[in-house]
């Protein structure tokens, strides 16, 4: 039986960390990952939701929550579903849970970035009401993540 639920700091152990590492490798094999325990440090406002099939994590999504002059916002990050489970609506359920949290927190806006080549993800985001913003994303790497 599959469940969608928030991931809590108290649930993080070696097995959970290893499974999340494996999932993120499917998202981007060159992605440098930070340990989950670091993500849950005090002062880092991040909501993480996962999909489990029995005890195995098969999908995960996160949303960083922050306040700036232009509003109280959520930034969706790192949405990934195990390749063996794609096309079953899990990504939609993960996103719906993030959006439910955004509404409960009364966020003004939820943002996300995705690669132009990720057509299934783009279709999902558009079906949830996301629209392409007329702007460009620039990045400057300051450090390499250990």
matplotlib code that plots the C-alpha trace (Angstrom):
import matplotlib.pyplot as plt

x = [0.0, 1.4, 1.2, 2.0, 3.3, 5.6, 9.1, 10.2, 13.7, 13.0, 12.5, 16.0, 18.3, 21.0, 18.4, 16.3, 19.3, 20.6, 17.2, 16.9, 20.5, 19.5, 16.4, 18.3, 20.9, 18.0, 17.1, 20.6, 23.6, 26.0, 23.9, 25.9, 23.6, 23.5, 22.7, 19.0, 19.9, 21.4, 18.2, 16.2, 18.5, 16.8, 16.1, 15.9, 12.2, 11.7, 8.7, 9.5, 7.0, 7.6, 5.7, 6.3, 5.4, 5.2, 8.4, 10.4, 10.6, 9.8, 9.3, 10.1, 9.5, 10.5, 9.5, 11.7, 9.6, 10.9, 9.8, 11.2, 9.9, 7.8, 6.0, 5.8, 6.9, 7.5, 10.1, 9.5, 12.8, 13.9, 10.8, 11.7, 9.9, 11.7, 11.9, 10.1, 7.0, 6.7, 3.5, 1.3, 0.4, 2.8, 4.5, 1.0, 0.2, 3.6, 2.9, -0.6, 0.7, 3.2, 0.5, -1.8, 0.9, 1.5, -2.2, -2.3, 0.7, -1.1, 1.9, 1.5, 3.2, 4.8, 7.7, 9.6, 12.2, 12.4, 14.5, 12.9, 13.5, 11.3, 8.1, 6.1, 7.1, 6.1, 2.7, 2.1, 3.0, 0.8, -2.1, -1.7, -2.0, 1.7, 2.5, 5.8, 7.1, 8.7, 12.1, 15.5, 17.2, 20.9, 23.2, 26.6, 28.1, 30.0, 31.0, 30.9, 28.7, 30.7]
y = [0.0, 3.4, 6.4, 10.1, 11.6, 14.3, 13.1, 14.0, 14.5, 11.6, 9.2, 9.8, 6.8, 5.3, 3.4, 6.5, 8.5, 5.8, 5.5, 9.3, 9.3, 6.7, 8.6, 11.8, 10.0, 9.2, 12.9, 14.1, 11.8, 14.8, 16.4, 16.9, 16.1, 17.4, 15.0, 14.9, 15.7, 19.0, 19.8, 19.5, 21.8, 24.4, 27.6, 25.9, 26.0, 23.1, 20.8, 17.4, 14.9, 11.3, 8.4, 5.0, 1.6, -0.4, 0.7, 1.8, 5.5, 5.6, 9.3, 12.6, 16.3, 19.3, 23.0, 25.7, 28.3, 31.9, 35.5, 38.3, 41.8, 40.4, 37.9, 34.8, 32.1, 28.4, 27.1, 23.6, 21.6, 18.1, 16.3, 12.8, 9.5, 6.2, 5.3, 2.0, 3.9, 6.8, 7.3, 6.2, 9.7, 9.7, 13.0, 14.6, 13.3, 14.6, 18.0, 18.2, 17.5, 20.4, 22.7, 21.7, 22.7, 26.0, 26.8, 25.9, 28.2, 31.0, 31.4, 34.1, 32.2, 28.9, 28.8, 26.0, 25.5, 22.6, 21.7, 22.5, 18.9, 17.5, 17.4, 15.1, 17.3, 20.4, 18.9, 18.0, 21.5, 23.1, 20.8, 22.0, 25.6, 26.6, 29.0, 29.8, 33.1, 35.5, 35.6, 33.9, 31.9, 32.7, 30.7, 31.2, 28.2, 29.5, 26.2, 22.6, 20.6, 17.9]
z = [0.0, -1.0, 1.4, 1.0, 4.2, 5.6, 6.3, 9.8, 11.2, 13.7, 10.8, 9.3, 9.6, 7.4, 5.3, 4.6, 3.8, 1.4, -0.4, -0.8, -2.2, -4.7, -5.8, -6.3, -8.4, -10.8, -10.8, -11.6, -11.2, -10.9, -8.1, -4.9, -2.0, 1.5, 4.3, 5.4, 9.0, 7.8, 5.9, 9.1, 11.2, 13.2, 11.3, 7.9, 7.0, 4.6, 4.2, 2.8, 1.7, 0.6, -1.0, 0.5, -0.9, 2.2, 4.0, 0.9, -0.1, -3.8, -4.2, -2.5, -2.9, -0.8, -0.5, 1.0, 2.8, 3.1, 3.5, 1.3, 0.5, -2.4, -0.2, 1.8, -0.6, -1.2, -3.6, -4.7, -4.9, -5.7, -6.9, -7.9, -8.2, -8.7, -12.4, -11.7, -10.3, -12.8, -14.7, -11.7, -10.4, -7.5, -8.6, -8.7, -5.2, -3.9, -5.4, -4.1, -0.6, -1.0, -2.3, 0.6, 3.0, 1.1, 1.5, 5.2, 5.8, 3.7, 1.3, -1.3, -4.1, -4.9, -7.3, -9.0, -11.7, -14.1, -17.1, -20.5, -21.5, -18.6, -20.6, -18.2, -15.2, -17.1, -18.1, -14.4, -13.1, -15.7, -14.9, -11.2, -12.3, -12.6, -15.4, -17.0, -15.6, -18.1, -16.5, -16.6, -14.0, -13.4, -11.1, -9.5, -7.7, -4.7, -3.2, -4.0, -1.7, 0.2]

ax = plt.figure().add_subplot(projection="3d")
ax.plot(x, y, z, "-o")
ax.set_aspect("equal")
plt.show()
